[in-house]
Amino acid sequence: AVLPYSIYWVRPLQPAQAAFALIGRHMRKLPCRAGLTRVARLFDLLAGRQASRRMSIVPIRGSREDLDENTFLAGFAEFCGRRAIGPDYTAQSVALMFGRLTGGRNDRVVRKQLVRDESGKAIGSFIYVIADDGVAEVLHVAARTGSGRLVLDQLAVDARTQGAVAVTGTLDSELTPELSEKHSFLYRRGHWTLAYSRDAELMHALQRGDASLSRLQGEWCLRFP
């Protein structure tokens, strides 16, 4: 069992609705689900209005744009190449992976974005899918060293504009400080990431979190038909 890649993070965007959605994943037969959803939505609306009165909202820095297959392939080595272990992507494998993200559903919200700083320099990227309960499931997020906060902020803003109530994904050890600063919660789900190799150096790299692994490389995306 590889602990660093068995930890998940969640960042609430609409706290009441996020809590309700996450609880609902463990209680499928939750009574009065429709009524509780409306109450949670109303609570978040009122809380948001109160917060906006108390503080001024600073516009987020940088910009984002659609991430195509070639840009993802070129940027991956730049953003994640410093790790001891990483996937060996090809143009064909990226095309196949991107093609599976929608699972054949036209109503599935899939967001693939490249993030640039104020000078226009590419500093990171992210990919997520919005689940039926409104939670944005992050499949990939990567950033240049020192740019994690801005990339995570752009991810949160983008997900909020798409109607997501929370953002969640697998933990990246390099982004742990930034995730903590952004009021994200860390937890372990019921599944463990398992690894086996006769190469002790490779196993040590995995155990210390020195690998570029995400849901794109795991079994998660294979659930899409």
N, C-alpha and C positions, 0 to 999 in steps of 0.2 A: 504494500500500500504506500502510495506517494502522497504524503500529507499536503505539501504546498499546492498541488493541483487537485485536491479534493475539497478546497475551501471556496466558498462563494461569497459574493458581496451583493448587497442590495441598497440602492439609493432611492428613497421615497421622493416622488415629485408632487403627488397629492396624498398627504399622509393618511387620511382616513380611508380613502379609496384603496390605497396601497395595502394597508393593513387588512382590509376586508378581502381584497383579491388574494393575498397570500394565505389568509386563514381559509378561504374558500377552496384552496388547492388541497387542503387536508380534510375538509368537511364538505364533501360533494353534495350532501343532502341538507345543507344549511337551511333552516326554516326562514320564511319571509325574505328570501334572497333579494327579490325585486325591491321591496320596501326598504331594506337595509342599504341597498345600493344607492337609492335616492337620498336617504338620510346622510350617507357618507359624502355624496357629491355636494349636498347643501352645506355640510360642515366645512368642507375644503373651500367652497366658494366664500363663505363668511370669514374663515380664517385668512384667506388670501387677501381679502379687502382690508382686514384689520392690519395685516403686515405691511401692505402697500401704503397705508396711512402713516405708519411709524417710521418707515425708512425709504430713502430714495433708491431706485433701482438703477445700478450702473450698467450701461450697455456692455455686452460681452465683447471682448476683443477678438480680432481675427475674423475669418470667414470659413465657409465650407462649400463644397461643390460635389457633384456626383462623382463617384469612384468607379471607373471602369476596370476591366480585367487587366489591361496593360499597365495602368497606373498602379493598381494593387501589386502586381508582380514586381514592378520596378521599385516601388516604395518599401516593400516588405524587407528586402535585404538591407535597405538603408535604416529603417526604424528598428529592426529586430536582429540584424546581423551580428550584434555584439554578444549574443548569447552563445553558450557552449553547444547547445543542441537546437536545431530548428528544422522545419520541413523543407524539403527540396522540391519547390513548386516548379511546374512547367506551364506554358501557355495552355496546353490541353487540360491539365488537371485543374487549373483555375477556372477555365470555361465550364468544365463539368461541375465543379463545386458551386459556382455562381448559378448555374442552371437548375440546381436542386433546391435552391433557397425558398422558392415559392411553393414547392410541393405540388405544382399543378393547380394551385388555387389563385384565382384572379383577385380575390378579396384579401389576400395576405399582404400586410404592410411590411415590406423589406426595404431597409434603408442602408445604402452603401455610400459613405461620405469621406472625402479627403478634407483635412483641416489645414488651413494656412494661417500664418501669423499676420500681424499688421503690415509687414513688408511684402507679403505675398509668397513667402517661403513655405513650402510644404513641411509640416511638422508632425503629422500623424494621420491616422485614419480609424474608422470604426464601421462595423457592420452589425445590424441588429434586426430582429424580427419581432413584431408585436403579437403576443399571444392573444387568444380570445378573451382573456380576463383583463386585458389592458396593460399587462406587464411587458416591458421591452426586454427581450432576451438577447443579451449581447453575445454575438458569435466571435467577434474579433475587435480588439482595440489595441492600438500601438501608438507610441509617441517617441519623438526624439528625447534624448536626455535633457531634463529641465523643462520640457513642454507638456508634461502629463496633466497639470492642472487645467491648462487651456483646452486640451483635447477632451478631457472629461466634462468640462463646462459646456463645450460645444455639443457633446453627446447628449447631455441632460436637456439642453435647450431644444435640440432637434427632436428628441423623444417627446418632450412636452408639447411641441407644436403638432405632433402627430397624434396627440390624444392619449399618450401613455401615462399611467398613474405611478409607475416606478420603473427603475432600470436595474437589471441584475445580470451577473455574469460570473465566470470563474476568476479567481484571484490571480493577478499578475504580481509577483513579488516586487517588481520595480515600481509598481504604482500603489503599493500599500500605504505609504505616507500620504499621498494625494487623495486616495479614497477615504482615509480617516479624516482628513481635513474637510472633506465634502460631506461629512455626516453620513457616511455609508456604514452599514452594519455587516460584519463578517460572521459567517456561520457555515456549518457543514451539513449538506443534505444527506440523504440515506445512501448515496452511492459513493464508492471510493474509486479513485484512479489507481489502476494497477499497472505495474511495469516489471519486466524481467529481462535480465541480460547477464551474460557471463563477464561482461566488461565492467570492472569495478569503477573505473573512472566515469563511465557513462551513468551508472547508478548513483554515484555521488553527486553528479551534476543535477540529476533529477531531484534528489532528496534536498538539495540546497536551493532549489527553485531556479536554477540557471538554464532554463530551457524555454523556448518560445512555443508554447503549446496553448491552444485555445479550442473552443468547440468545433472549429472548422476542421481540426485534425482528429477529433474524437468521434464517438459514435452518435453524437447528438444530431448532426445534420443528416445522418443516414436514415433517420426515422422518416424523412420526407420521401414519399414514393416517386 
